[in-house]
């Protein structure tokens, strides 16, 4: 096997400065874009994960102080542009003086719950929390928006629709009725977001708030375990929330009305492994997830990483697409990285190393042949399928390489 570590790291090191941006328009602070092709757009989870990669390189190269203003600016720009009335934070903000769907009222998709994790990550990296005190109310409003507009009676959270959900055409949300899917992807992010808010509150000396968010996170963890883990298959799934209300006057159902408020969607999507990444899965559950799901070649285990959708699903396909991008089976850098982190968290170091090797090989081969990375890849051949020149979370390969060399790496909170 060719060792591509130097190839990949040299590429990332030579390109990460190209995604740092100066203030422009309504973006009053310096910021980070997901890749060199982006000019004046700040995206939610893209910038968060890209920053984690940039931090790894900057730490290695001794330039952390140089990137600090760009890191803080990501959070500050999102906070500046938050809707003051509802607390909504937008999925993307740009240099223009308008926002996507700003005219829409009520429940609409908002920034994925990653902003507080991003803020805490930056604060922990530089041991500086006070800059977040003036932003605290806005960060709290971000969580309140989800509670007010995107929370089901079961306690699980949902995307309002399939607009910019990050995992674009995940069948659990894609083309489904509004507010109908308790996405495991979203709920794992929300658990981490509430946990991050508890830690941030504690760092700012707000003990009662810390206790409140810690309790909320713990409640959500229990709910996810209860409603999203499937004992039959040993895996975490999204759940169907689109059930008719119980009508006590409905004669047809009166003899034995339903006593459940969600139904498991047994669609094998890679984001089930996020329950391990987030620390939600029990040790016993994680063991089944790895042995019965991760290592099954019919499902997720592929020569070049983690299939984003099980090969057994009827929706499985490897196609070139954009808006939505294809998450119906291709290997993505971000799904490889998060699953890599999930394996490490539960002590599967050998499997994590194997996945790390696959990921470095995937990107190294691409850079050697094309001079760039692609957005996603064929799980069987490792060939790039779409969007040559994509960077974003692919840069997290620098963190994987650092772990391989040193046994440690910069990681998300």
C-alpha positions as CSV (number, residue, x, y, z in Angstrom):
1,X,0.0,0.0,0.0
2,X,1.3,3.4,-1.0
3,X,1.8,5.8,2.0
4,X,-0.1,8.9,1.1
5,X,0.1,10.7,4.4
6,X,2.7,13.3,3.2
7,X,0.8,13.8,0.0
8,X,-2.5,14.5,1.8
9,X,-1.0,16.6,4.6
10,X,1.1,18.7,2.2
11,X,-2.0,19.4,0.1
12,X,-4.0,20.5,3.2
13,X,-1.2,22.6,4.5
14,X,-0.8,24.3,1.2
15,X,-4.5,25.1,0.9
16,X,-5.9,25.9,4.3
17,X,-5.0,29.6,4.2
18,X,-7.0,29.9,1.0
19,X,-10.3,29.5,2.9
20,X,-9.7,32.4,5.3
21,X,-11.8,35.4,4.5
22,X,-11.8,39.1,5.4
23,X,-14.9,41.0,6.5
24,X,-17.2,41.9,3.7
25,X,-20.8,43.3,3.5
26,X,-22.9,42.2,6.5
27,X,-20.2,39.7,7.5
28,X,-18.4,42.2,9.8
29,X,-15.9,39.7,11.2
30,X,-13.2,37.6,9.6
31,X,-14.5,34.1,8.8
32,X,-13.8,30.6,7.3
33,X,-15.4,29.3,4.2
34,X,-15.7,25.5,3.4
35,X,-13.3,25.7,0.4
36,X,-11.4,27.9,-2.0
37,X,-14.3,28.1,-4.5
38,X,-16.4,29.8,-1.9
39,X,-15.9,33.5,-1.8
40,X,-18.3,35.2,0.6
41,X,-20.5,32.5,2.2
42,X,-20.5,31.2,5.7
43,X,-22.1,27.8,6.2
44,X,-23.1,26.1,9.5
45,X,-21.7,22.7,9.9
46,X,-19.2,23.1,7.0
47,X,-17.4,25.9,8.7
48,X,-17.4,24.2,12.0
49,X,-15.8,21.0,10.7
50,X,-13.5,22.9,8.4
51,X,-12.3,24.9,11.4
52,X,-11.5,21.7,13.3
53,X,-9.2,20.7,10.5
54,X,-7.7,24.2,10.2
55,X,-7.0,24.1,13.9
56,X,-5.1,20.8,13.6
57,X,-2.8,22.3,10.8
58,X,-2.4,25.6,12.6
59,X,-1.4,23.8,15.8
60,X,1.1,21.6,13.9
61,X,2.6,24.7,12.2
62,X,2.5,27.0,15.2
63,X,0.1,29.5,13.7
64,X,-3.0,29.2,16.0
65,X,-2.9,32.9,17.0
66,X,-3.0,33.8,13.3
67,X,-6.3,31.9,12.7
68,X,-8.0,32.8,15.9
69,X,-9.8,35.9,14.6
70,X,-11.2,33.9,11.7
71,X,-12.4,31.2,14.0
72,X,-14.2,33.6,16.3
73,X,-15.6,35.5,13.4
74,X,-17.6,32.4,12.2
75,X,-19.6,32.4,15.4
76,X,-19.8,36.2,15.7
77,X,-21.1,36.6,12.1
78,X,-23.8,34.0,12.7
79,X,-24.8,35.6,15.9
80,X,-24.9,39.1,14.3
81,X,-27.3,37.8,11.7
82,X,-29.7,35.9,14.1
83,X,-33.4,36.7,13.9
84,X,-33.9,38.7,17.1
85,X,-37.6,37.8,17.3
86,X,-37.5,34.0,17.0
87,X,-33.8,33.3,17.8
88,X,-33.5,31.6,14.4
89,X,-29.9,31.3,13.1
90,X,-29.6,30.9,9.4
91,X,-28.0,27.9,7.7
92,X,-25.9,30.2,5.6
93,X,-25.1,33.9,5.6
94,X,-23.3,35.8,3.0
95,X,-22.0,39.3,2.2
96,X,-25.5,40.5,0.9
97,X,-28.0,42.2,3.2
98,X,-30.6,39.4,2.8
99,X,-31.0,35.9,4.2
100,X,-32.5,32.8,2.7
101,X,-36.2,32.4,3.6
102,X,-36.0,35.5,5.8
103,X,-39.6,36.3,4.8
104,X,-41.0,33.0,6.0
105,X,-42.5,32.9,9.4
106,X,-43.2,30.1,11.8
107,X,-41.4,26.8,11.5
108,X,-38.6,26.7,8.9
109,X,-35.3,24.9,8.9
110,X,-32.5,26.8,10.6
111,X,-28.8,26.3,11.3
112,X,-28.0,22.8,12.3
113,X,-27.3,22.6,16.0
114,X,-23.5,23.0,15.8
115,X,-22.9,26.7,16.5
116,X,-22.5,26.2,20.3
117,X,-20.2,23.2,19.7
118,X,-18.2,25.4,17.4
119,X,-18.0,28.3,19.9
120,X,-17.0,26.0,22.7
121,X,-14.3,24.3,20.5
122,X,-12.8,27.7,19.8
123,X,-12.9,28.8,23.4
124,X,-11.3,25.6,24.6
125,X,-8.6,25.7,22.0
126,X,-7.5,29.2,23.1
127,X,-8.6,29.0,26.7
128,X,-10.7,32.2,26.2
129,X,-14.4,32.2,27.0
130,X,-15.2,35.8,27.8
131,X,-15.7,36.8,24.2
132,X,-18.7,34.5,24.2
133,X,-20.5,36.2,27.2
134,X,-22.1,38.9,25.0
135,X,-23.2,36.2,22.6
136,X,-24.7,33.9,25.2
137,X,-28.3,35.1,24.8
138,X,-28.1,34.6,21.1
139,X,-26.7,31.0,21.5
140,X,-29.5,30.3,24.0
141,X,-32.0,31.6,21.5
142,X,-30.7,29.2,18.9
143,X,-31.7,26.3,21.2
144,X,-35.0,27.9,22.0
145,X,-35.9,28.1,18.4
146,X,-35.5,24.3,18.1
147,X,-37.6,23.8,21.2
148,X,-40.3,26.1,20.0
149,X,-40.5,25.2,16.3
150,X,-38.8,21.8,15.8
151,X,-39.5,19.6,18.8
152,X,-42.0,16.7,18.8
153,X,-44.2,15.7,21.7
154,X,-41.9,12.7,22.1
155,X,-39.0,14.9,22.9
156,X,-37.2,14.2,19.7
157,X,-36.3,17.0,17.2
158,X,-37.1,17.1,13.5
159,X,-36.2,19.0,10.4
160,X,-39.2,21.0,9.2
161,X,-38.5,19.8,5.6
162,X,-35.6,18.6,3.5
163,X,-34.1,22.0,2.8
164,X,-30.3,22.1,3.4
165,X,-30.3,19.4,6.0
166,X,-26.6,18.7,5.4
167,X,-27.1,15.0,4.5
168,X,-29.1,16.2,1.5
169,X,-31.1,13.1,0.3
170,X,-31.1,11.0,3.4
171,X,-34.2,8.9,2.7
172,X,-35.4,9.3,6.3
173,X,-36.1,13.0,5.6
174,X,-35.9,13.5,1.9
175,X,-39.3,13.9,0.2
176,X,-41.1,13.2,3.4
177,X,-44.0,15.2,4.8
178,X,-43.0,18.3,6.9
179,X,-42.0,17.7,10.5
180,X,-42.3,14.0,10.1
181,X,-38.9,12.5,10.8
182,X,-37.0,12.4,14.1
183,X,-33.6,12.4,12.4
184,X,-30.9,10.5,14.2
185,X,-28.4,12.8,12.6
186,X,-30.2,15.9,13.9
187,X,-30.9,14.5,17.4
188,X,-27.3,13.4,17.9
189,X,-26.1,16.9,17.0
190,X,-28.7,18.4,19.3
191,X,-27.5,16.2,22.2
192,X,-24.0,17.4,21.7
193,X,-25.2,21.0,21.3
194,X,-27.1,21.0,24.6
195,X,-24.1,19.4,26.3
196,X,-21.8,22.1,24.9
197,X,-24.1,24.8,26.2
198,X,-23.9,23.2,29.6
199,X,-20.1,23.3,29.5
200,X,-20.0,26.9,28.2
201,X,-22.4,28.0,30.9
202,X,-20.2,26.5,33.5
203,X,-17.1,28.2,32.1
204,X,-18.9,31.5,32.3
205,X,-19.9,30.9,35.9
206,X,-23.6,30.4,35.1
207,X,-24.2,27.4,37.3
208,X,-28.0,27.3,37.2
209,X,-28.0,27.5,33.4
210,X,-25.3,24.8,33.3
211,X,-27.5,22.5,35.3
212,X,-30.5,23.3,33.2
213,X,-28.8,22.4,29.9
214,X,-27.0,19.4,31.4
215,X,-30.4,18.0,32.5
216,X,-31.9,18.8,29.1
217,X,-29.1,16.9,27.4
218,X,-29.4,14.0,29.7
219,X,-33.2,13.8,29.0
220,X,-32.6,13.9,25.3
221,X,-30.0,11.1,25.5
222,X,-32.5,8.9,27.3
223,X,-35.2,9.7,24.7
224,X,-32.8,8.8,21.9
225,X,-31.9,5.6,23.5
226,X,-35.5,4.7,24.1
227,X,-37.0,5.7,20.8
228,X,-34.2,5.4,18.2
229,X,-32.3,2.2,19.2
230,X,-33.6,-0.9,17.5
231,X,-33.1,-4.0,19.6
232,X,-33.8,-6.3,16.6
233,X,-31.1,-4.9,14.4
234,X,-28.7,-3.5,17.0
235,X,-28.6,-0.1,15.4
236,X,-29.8,3.5,15.9
237,X,-32.3,4.8,13.4
238,X,-34.4,7.9,12.6
239,X,-38.0,7.5,13.6
240,X,-41.3,8.3,11.9
241,X,-43.3,11.0,13.7
242,X,-46.1,11.3,11.1
243,X,-48.8,9.5,13.1
244,X,-52.5,10.5,13.3
245,X,-53.5,11.9,16.7
246,X,-55.3,9.7,19.1
247,X,-59.0,10.5,19.0
248,X,-60.8,9.2,22.1
249,X,-64.1,9.4,20.2
250,X,-62.9,7.3,17.3
251,X,-64.9,4.1,17.6
252,X,-62.6,2.2,15.2
253,X,-59.6,2.6,17.5
254,X,-61.3,2.9,20.9
255,X,-60.8,-0.8,21.9
256,X,-57.0,-0.6,21.8
257,X,-55.7,2.9,20.9
258,X,-52.0,3.3,20.1
259,X,-49.7,3.9,23.1
260,X,-46.7,4.8,21.0
261,X,-45.8,8.2,19.4
262,X,-43.0,7.2,17.1
263,X,-42.1,4.3,14.8
264,X,-38.6,3.2,13.9
265,X,-37.5,3.9,10.3
266,X,-35.4,0.8,9.6
267,X,-33.4,2.5,6.9
268,X,-29.7,1.8,7.3
269,X,-28.1,5.2,7.1
270,X,-24.5,5.9,8.2
271,X,-25.6,8.6,10.7
272,X,-26.7,5.8,13.1
273,X,-23.0,5.7,14.0
274,X,-23.4,9.2,15.3
275,X,-25.0,7.7,18.4
276,X,-21.5,6.4,19.2
277,X,-19.8,9.6,18.1
278,X,-22.0,11.5,20.5
279,X,-21.6,9.1,23.4
280,X,-25.3,8.2,23.4
281,X,-24.9,4.4,22.7
282,X,-24.3,2.1,25.6
283,X,-21.2,-0.1,25.5
284,X,-23.4,-3.1,24.7
285,X,-25.2,-1.3,22.0
286,X,-22.0,-0.1,20.4
287,X,-20.7,-3.6,20.3
288,X,-23.7,-4.7,18.3
289,X,-23.5,-1.7,16.1
290,X,-19.9,-2.5,15.2
291,X,-20.2,-6.3,14.9
292,X,-23.6,-6.5,13.2
293,X,-23.7,-3.4,11.2
294,X,-20.3,-1.6,10.6
295,X,-18.5,-4.8,9.7
296,X,-21.2,-6.2,7.5
297,X,-20.0,-5.8,3.8
298,X,-23.6,-5.9,2.6
299,X,-24.3,-2.8,4.7
300,X,-21.7,-0.2,5.5
301,X,-18.3,-1.8,5.3
302,X,-16.6,-0.9,2.0
303,X,-13.1,-1.1,0.6
304,X,-12.8,2.7,0.8
305,X,-14.7,3.5,3.9
306,X,-18.3,3.8,5.2
307,X,-21.2,3.6,2.7
308,X,-23.6,6.5,3.5
309,X,-26.5,4.1,2.8
310,X,-26.5,0.4,3.2
311,X,-26.0,-1.5,0.0
312,X,-29.1,-3.6,0.9
313,X,-31.4,-0.6,0.6
314,X,-33.5,-0.3,-2.5
315,X,-32.6,3.4,-2.7
316,X,-28.8,2.6,-2.9
317,X,-27.1,4.3,-5.8
318,X,-23.8,6.0,-6.7
319,X,-24.6,8.9,-9.0
320,X,-23.2,12.3,-9.8
321,X,-25.6,14.9,-8.5
322,X,-25.7,18.4,-6.9
323,X,-28.4,20.1,-4.9
324,X,-29.1,17.6,-3.5
325,X,-25.7,15.9,-3.4
326,X,-25.9,12.1,-3.3
327,X,-25.8,10.5,0.2
328,X,-27.4,7.3,-1.1
329,X,-24.3,5.2,-0.8
330,X,-21.1,7.1,-1.8
331,X,-18.3,7.4,0.7
332,X,-18.0,11.0,2.1
333,X,-15.0,12.3,4.0
334,X,-17.2,13.5,6.8
335,X,-19.0,10.2,7.3
336,X,-15.6,8.4,7.4
337,X,-14.2,10.9,9.9
338,X,-17.2,10.8,12.3
339,X,-17.3,7.0,12.2
340,X,-13.6,7.0,12.8
341,X,-14.1,9.2,15.9
342,X,-17.0,6.9,17.0
343,X,-14.9,3.8,16.8
344,X,-12.2,5.5,18.9
345,X,-14.6,6.6,21.5
346,X,-15.7,3.0,22.3
347,X,-12.2,1.5,22.2
348,X,-12.2,0.0,18.7
349,X,-8.7,1.4,17.9
350,X,-7.8,-1.3,15.4
351,X,-10.9,-0.7,13.3
352,X,-10.4,3.0,13.7
353,X,-6.9,2.7,12.3
354,X,-8.1,0.6,9.4
355,X,-10.7,3.3,8.5
356,X,-8.0,6.0,8.9
357,X,-5.8,4.1,6.5
358,X,-8.7,3.8,4.0
359,X,-9.4,7.5,4.3
360,X,-5.8,8.6,3.8
361,X,-5.5,6.3,0.8
362,X,-8.8,7.6,-0.7
363,X,-7.7,11.2,-0.6
364,X,-4.1,10.5,-1.4
365,X,-4.9,8.6,-4.5
366,X,-7.3,11.4,-5.6
367,X,-4.7,14.2,-5.0
368,X,-2.0,12.2,-6.8
369,X,-4.1,11.6,-9.8
370,X,-6.3,14.7,-10.0
371,X,-4.4,17.3,-7.9
372,X,-7.5,17.8,-5.8
373,X,-10.2,16.1,-3.8
374,X,-13.8,15.2,-4.7
375,X,-17.0,15.7,-2.8
376,X,-17.8,12.0,-2.6
377,X,-16.5,8.7,-3.8
378,X,-17.4,5.3,-5.2
379,X,-17.2,2.9,-2.2
380,X,-15.9,0.0,-4.3
381,X,-13.3,1.7,-6.5
382,X,-12.4,4.9,-4.5
383,X,-12.8,7.0,-7.6
384,X,-14.2,10.5,-7.2
385,X,-17.8,10.8,-8.3
386,X,-18.6,14.5,-8.2
387,X,-17.4,18.0,-7.6
388,X,-13.6,17.9,-8.1
389,X,-12.0,20.6,-6.0
390,X,-14.2,20.1,-2.9
391,X,-12.4,20.7,0.4
392,X,-14.6,21.4,3.5
393,X,-14.6,18.5,5.9
394,X,-12.3,16.5,3.7
395,X,-9.5,18.6,5.3
396,X,-10.3,16.6,8.5
397,X,-7.9,14.0,7.1
398,X,-5.2,16.2,8.7
399,X,-6.6,15.2,12.1
400,X,-6.7,11.6,11.1
401,X,-3.1,11.8,10.0
402,X,-2.1,13.4,13.3
403,X,-3.8,10.6,15.2
404,X,-2.0,8.0,13.1
405,X,1.4,9.6,13.7
406,X,1.0,10.8,17.3
407,X,-1.9,8.9,18.7
408,X,-3.8,12.1,19.3
409,X,-5.4,14.9,17.3
410,X,-7.5,18.0,17.6
411,X,-11.1,16.9,17.8
412,X,-14.6,18.3,18.2
413,X,-15.9,18.8,21.7
